[in-house]
Amino acid sequence: MEKKEIKNNLESSKKAPKRQSYNKNSNRNKNYSRQNNKQQKNNKVNKNKTYNKQNKIVRKTPVNIIPLGGLNEIGKNMTLYECGQDMFIVDCGLAFPDADMLGVDLVIPDFTFVEKNAHKIKGIFITHGHEDHIGAIPYLLKKINVPIYGTRLSLGLIEGKLKEHGLLASANLNVIKPRQMVKVGCMAVEFVRVNHSIPDAVALAIHSPAGIIIQTGDFKVDYSPIEGDIIDLSRFAELGDKGVVCLLSDSTNAEKPGFTVSESKVGQSFNTIFNQAIGKRIIVATFASNIHRIQQIVDNAVKYGRKVAVSGRSMVNVVNKAVELGYLKIPQGILIDIDAISRYPDERMVVITTGSQGEPMAALSRMGTSDHKKVTITSEDVIIISATPIPGNEKHVTRVVNDLLKLGAEVIYEKMYEVHVSGHACQDELKLMLSLTKPKYFIPVHGEYKHLRAHAKLAEDMGMEPSKIHIGTIGEVIQIDNVEIKVTNTVEAGGVFVDGLGVGDVGAIVLRDRKRLAQDGLIIVVATIESETGACMSGPDIVSRGFVYVRESEELIEQAREVVKKALDHCIYSDIRDWTTIKSEIKDNLSSYIYRKTKRSPMILPIIMEV
């Protein structure tokens, strides 16, 4: 019986279903597996969403940078910034004419685009007081009157210019200090102190929707400046840490390695020369705006017991303004009028003058040609030319040096002593500026193309991608934002010639005529014809200016007169009565004859009178 029950129990256990506890665990595992797969899918989706959000680029409001001068040239610095409906201008300078710009006094930027957008322009911001940055302001204010922002000395020099043009009363001048910020619509402009060859120089940090843009202006790093503090390197570093979207940096010395020598080095050279020049008069020619240099000349004059006189209109104006504002410190009784120098022995005099670039009408040039009314050069003079010739002026400077040497004077210039140092940063300082600001984009400015290219190469050597460096030209609309830098358009830009009181009335055609007159001269043909028949009643008479000396070329002039007669006879024979056609006939025939005989092409001006 027991065996039978055990057998039945075994059979029943084999047939019994699986235990409930086992089934529960199985379902739990299946549910966990489904949830895990679902969670993994959700995580994957969320991860993709996060990835897409991180890589979705939101473009910021772009800023347009429009250079109207200062690129591929020396001088005429002017840059326009635009964001939305707001615009402002940085600097407004002039350039001096090239040798082929005959009769031209100054070259200023073309203001056409500025005039068209006058309602948008909120102000003009000045980096420093040199002519190539402020010289064209009076001409611009005659077109549009907007506020001007600058440091105290810069505005003081601008005041003098505006007074000469009768614009001071209506001008809106605002003195700004370093680290001060001015709101300009959707942008703000901050002044940052830099060193240069003139006090109160600043860079501009433009806080815009696209990011911070820095325009250095002209600068150098001088750890022992004559006046004021050193360049605010800590502020440039702070701006770099915040993120600089674009840097526009001075390129003038981008080809020169190392650091620019401190201005104080010139003072040491002056001390040596003054010590050696005991018993002689000292004349120093330098830039009128180089107040640091003038201060060192004055300091050495005081040290060696000399009086100081100033010669040259621009030098007198700058010195007076610098003394008035406290940037130039001259002890009482040291500065005397140029008219009074004859009352003092030569060995007790220092004359500070303009003309360091060999300008024909400057004071030093007139001294060299014995045309100066107050100063006569003798062998008892030591003359220091404390400047480097601007490219293109080398011949003019050499001519002045030769003239002074012929009069017996001792002439000292840069190659002999360190009597001049640059106010512009060399390669190591430019690298320092790039490394502090860490810009996303870079635009080299202030210089000829070779300078801009050298500066761009410097940035590439520091690891900047070439695609993020833009060498611009004037008139380009350079657009930048947080994504790219590109040229979107061009505007009217170039140079406008100032000749006397005329602004813009001398153009390419007038310059071409002036060149032709200078090269080949002028022939004037005067004839009187009868209105009814066209017959020549008087003349033709021929007047030559700058072509040949008439008395020594009578045969040539007589044959030229016969050529004109034949041209007039041909007009009568052909029944030509139109004055324009008659003049054209005379010019063509006479020009061909003159060229065959002389291989020259003078300008021919026919004057026809009808009776």
Secondary structure as UniProt FT lines:
FT   HELIX           2..15
FT   HELIX           20..55
FT   STRAND          63..69
FT   STRAND          78..83
FT   TURN            84..85
FT   STRAND          86..90
FT   TURN            99..100
FT   TURN            102..103
FT   STRAND          106..109
FT   HELIX           112..116
FT   HELIX           118..120
FT   STRAND          121..125
FT   HELIX           131..134
FT   TURN            135..136
FT   HELIX           137..141
FT   TURN            142..143
FT   STRAND          148..150
FT   HELIX           152..164
FT   TURN            165..166
FT   HELIX           168..170
FT   STRAND          173..175
FT   TURN            178..179
FT   STRAND          181..184
FT   TURN            185..186
FT   STRAND          187..193
FT   TURN            199..200
FT   STRAND          202..208
FT   TURN            209..210
FT   STRAND          211..215
FT   HELIX           233..242
FT   STRAND          244..250
FT   TURN            252..255
FT   HELIX           264..276
FT   TURN            277..279
FT   STRAND          281..285
FT   TURN            288..289
FT   HELIX           291..303
FT   TURN            304..305
FT   STRAND          307..311
FT   HELIX           313..325
FT   TURN            332..334
FT   STRAND          335..336
FT   HELIX           338..343
FT   HELIX           346..348
FT   STRAND          349..353
FT   TURN            356..357
FT   TURN            360..361
FT   HELIX           363..368
FT   TURN            369..370
FT   TURN            379..380
FT   STRAND          381..385
FT   TURN            391..392
FT   HELIX           394..406
FT   TURN            407..408
FT   STRAND          410..412
FT   TURN            414..416
FT   HELIX           427..437
FT   STRAND          441..445
FT   HELIX           449..461
FT   TURN            462..463
FT   HELIX           466..468
FT   TURN            474..475
FT   STRAND          476..480
FT   STRAND          485..490
FT   STRAND          495..499
FT   TURN            500..501
FT   STRAND          502..503
FT   HELIX           508..520
FT   STRAND          522..529
FT   TURN            531..533
FT   STRAND          536..545
FT   HELIX           550..552
FT   HELIX           554..573
FT   TURN            574..575
FT   HELIX           579..598
FT   STRAND          603..610
//
